[in-house]
Amino acid sequence: MTRILAVANQKGGVGKTTTSINLAASLALAGRRVLLIDLDPQGNATMGSGVDKRNLHASIYQVLLGTTDLADARVRASANYDLVPANRELAGAEIELVGLPERETRLKRALEPLKAHYEFVLIDCPPALNLLTVNGLCAAQAVMIPMQCEYYALEGLSDLVQTIKKVRAHLNPALEIEGLLRTMYDPRNTLAQQVSDQLQEHFGEKVYRTVIPRNIRLAEAPSHGVPAMTLDRQSKGALAYLALAGEMLSKAA
């Protein structure tokens, strides 16, 4: 069974791309076949996977417009997962998609012939509730929500949950929340502890047991074009994402 997850949160800087890259690498390290789709015009997941976004033969932009198959846009990341890259061209897709038929489900249809080749498909969504994110939510079976434990994050979470409900009502009835992932967590911060407690109280088992700490190796890894476990497998950040992959695999089993 293929598990398709959208990694989404309209708030920027919460660790969506860091999570997408390091989770893909961790699952690949566990011997799983993984596809990572970069759906963000910033192309950070592409660069963080060691692929130069300025020299792409094809990208997710062409896939969404229907001029390239998803299979032809794939490249292999050094950390043993497949990647469908993105670059600045994707920013124009938002406008171009508006006039196209079935604009919300173009990624879902493009993914259909390939998904059986993978055990996990991760979709790194942009930090906005736009048409690209809706395409990610329509293609996914579930949403992973990375979030910092701070007050504004709770405010943004309610907007995202409303969007997920709308997508479920009109476009993708099977969509569910896979889990909430606490990122950049500092246990010495009282507010972080309070928000974390509120999340667990409200969402219960939907909150992953694994917590991703603030870690310099996670911040440094993108500049090397590798996931944290390639840079330093014993770092706290790398070990946390390996633990997250383990938690997901045991849940699936």
C-alpha positions in Angstrom: 0.0 0.0 0.0 1.3 3.4 -0.9 1.0 6.1 1.8 0.7 9.6 0.3 1.3 12.5 2.8 1.0 16.2 2.2 3.4 18.1 4.5 1.5 21.3 5.0 1.1 24.4 7.1 0.4 27.9 5.7 2.7 29.4 8.2 6.3 29.8 7.0 9.4 28.7 8.8 7.9 25.9 10.8 10.0 23.1 9.3 7.9 21.7 6.5 10.8 21.4 4.0 13.3 20.2 6.7 10.7 17.6 7.7 10.0 16.5 4.1 13.7 16.0 3.3 14.8 14.3 6.5 11.7 12.1 6.7 12.2 11.0 3.1 15.9 10.2 3.8 15.0 8.4 7.1 12.3 6.2 5.3 14.8 5.5 2.5 17.4 4.5 5.1 14.8 2.1 6.5 14.7 0.4 3.1 11.4 2.0 1.9 10.8 3.3 -1.7 10.2 7.0 -1.3 9.1 9.8 -3.7 9.4 13.4 -2.6 7.4 16.0 -4.6 8.6 19.6 -4.2 5.4 21.8 -4.6 6.9 25.0 -3.4 8.1 27.6 -5.9 11.1 28.4 -3.6 12.5 25.0 -4.5 14.1 24.5 -1.1 13.3 20.7 -0.9 15.0 20.5 -4.3 18.2 22.3 -3.2 18.2 20.5 0.1 18.2 17.2 -1.7 21.3 18.2 -3.6 19.6 19.0 -6.9 20.4 22.3 -8.6 17.0 24.0 -9.3 18.5 26.3 -11.9 19.4 23.4 -14.2 16.3 21.2 -14.4 15.4 19.3 -17.5 11.8 19.2 -16.2 10.0 20.1 -13.0 6.6 19.8 -11.2 5.6 22.9 -13.1 5.5 21.0 -16.5 3.8 18.1 -14.7 0.9 20.3 -13.5 0.5 21.9 -16.9 0.4 18.5 -18.5 3.4 18.9 -20.8 5.5 16.3 -19.0 4.8 13.0 -17.2 5.7 12.8 -13.5 8.0 9.9 -14.3 10.0 12.0 -16.7 10.4 14.8 -14.2 11.9 12.6 -11.5 15.5 12.8 -10.4 17.4 10.7 -7.9 18.6 12.3 -4.7 21.9 11.3 -3.1 20.0 10.0 0.0 18.3 7.3 -2.1 14.9 8.7 -2.6 13.3 10.0 -5.8 12.5 13.7 -6.2 10.2 15.7 -8.5 11.9 19.1 -8.3 10.6 22.6 -8.4 11.9 26.1 -9.2 10.7 29.6 -9.6 8.7 28.7 -12.7 6.2 27.1 -10.4 5.1 30.6 -9.1 3.5 31.1 -12.6 1.5 27.9 -12.4 -0.8 29.4 -9.9 -2.2 31.8 -12.5 -2.0 29.3 -15.4 -3.8 26.6 -13.6 -6.9 28.8 -13.0 -8.1 28.4 -16.6 -7.4 24.7 -16.9 -9.9 21.9 -16.4 -9.8 20.0 -13.1 -7.3 22.5 -11.8 -7.4 21.2 -8.2 -6.7 17.5 -9.0 -3.9 17.8 -11.6 -1.3 16.5 -9.3 -3.5 13.6 -8.2 -4.0 12.5 -11.8 -0.3 12.9 -12.7 0.6 10.7 -9.7 -1.8 7.9 -10.4 0.3 5.8 -12.8 3.4 6.0 -10.6 2.2 5.7 -7.0 2.3 1.9 -7.0 6.1 2.1 -7.4 6.5 3.7 -4.0 5.7 2.9 -0.4 5.7 6.6 0.7 5.0 9.7 -1.3 5.7 13.0 0.5 4.4 16.3 -0.9 6.2 19.4 0.4 3.5 22.1 0.2 4.2 25.9 0.0 3.5 28.2 3.0 0.1 29.4 1.7 -3.4 28.0 1.4 -3.3 28.4 -2.4 -4.1 26.3 -5.5 -0.7 24.5 -5.2 -1.5 23.5 -1.6 -5.0 22.4 -2.6 -3.4 20.2 -5.3 -1.2 18.6 -2.7 -4.2 18.1 -0.4 -6.3 16.5 -3.2 -3.5 14.1 -4.1 -2.8 13.1 -0.5 -4.5 10.5 1.7 -3.5 12.4 4.9 -1.8 15.6 6.1 1.3 15.9 8.3 1.3 19.3 10.0 4.7 20.4 11.3 4.3 23.3 13.8 6.2 25.2 16.4 4.9 25.3 19.9 4.0 29.0 20.0 0.7 31.0 20.2 0.5 32.1 16.6 1.0 28.5 15.5 -2.3 27.6 17.2 -4.1 30.4 15.4 -2.8 29.2 12.0 -3.7 25.6 12.8 -7.4 26.4 13.0 -7.3 27.9 9.5 -5.5 24.9 8.1 -8.0 22.5 9.8 -10.8 24.5 8.1 -9.2 24.2 4.7 -8.7 20.4 5.2 -12.4 20.2 6.1 -13.4 22.1 2.9 -11.1 19.9 0.7 -12.6 16.8 2.3 -16.2 18.0 1.7 -15.8 19.0 -1.9 -12.7 17.3 -3.4 -11.1 14.5 -1.4 -13.5 12.8 1.0 -10.7 10.4 2.2 -8.4 13.1 3.4 -7.5 12.9 7.1 -5.0 14.5 9.5 -2.1 12.0 9.8 -0.5 13.8 12.7 0.9 17.0 14.2 4.6 17.2 14.5 6.2 19.5 17.1 9.3 21.1 15.5 12.1 23.4 16.7 11.1 22.4 20.2 13.0 23.8 23.2 11.9 22.1 26.5 13.3 25.0 28.5 10.7 27.3 27.1 7.6 27.4 29.3 5.3 28.6 26.5 6.4 25.8 24.3 5.5 23.3 27.0 2.1 24.9 27.5 1.3 24.9 23.8 2.5 21.3 23.5 0.2 20.3 26.4 -2.7 22.0 24.7 -2.0 20.2 21.4 -2.0 16.8 23.1 -5.1 17.7 25.1 -7.0 18.7 21.9 -5.6 16.3 19.3 -4.7 13.3 21.5 -3.1 10.5 19.5 -2.9 12.7 16.4 0.2 14.4 18.0 3.4 12.4 17.2 5.3 11.2 20.3 8.5 12.2 18.5 9.5 15.8 19.0 12.0 17.5 16.7 14.4 19.7 18.7 16.1 22.9 17.8 19.3 21.6 16.2 22.2 23.3 14.4 22.8 20.3 12.1 19.2 20.5 10.8 19.9 24.2 10.0 23.3 23.5 8.4 22.3 20.5 6.2 20.5 22.4 3.4 23.7 24.5 2.7 25.5 21.1 2.0 22.6 19.9 -0.2 22.1 16.8 2.1 19.7 15.6 4.8 20.9 15.9 8.4 21.5 12.1 8.7 24.0 12.3 5.8 25.8 15.3 7.4 25.8 13.9 11.0 23.7 10.8 11.8 24.4 11.1 15.5 23.1 14.7 15.7 19.9 15.2 17.8 18.0 16.4 14.7 18.9 13.4 12.6 18.1 11.0 15.4 14.7 12.7 15.9 13.7 12.2 12.3 14.9 8.6 12.3 12.7 8.1 15.4 9.7 9.8 13.5 10.2 7.4 10.6 10.2 4.5 13.1 7.0 5.8 14.8 5.3 6.1 11.4 6.4 2.6 10.3 5.2 1.0 13.5 1.9 2.8 13.3 1.5 1.6 9.7 2.3 -2.0 10.7 
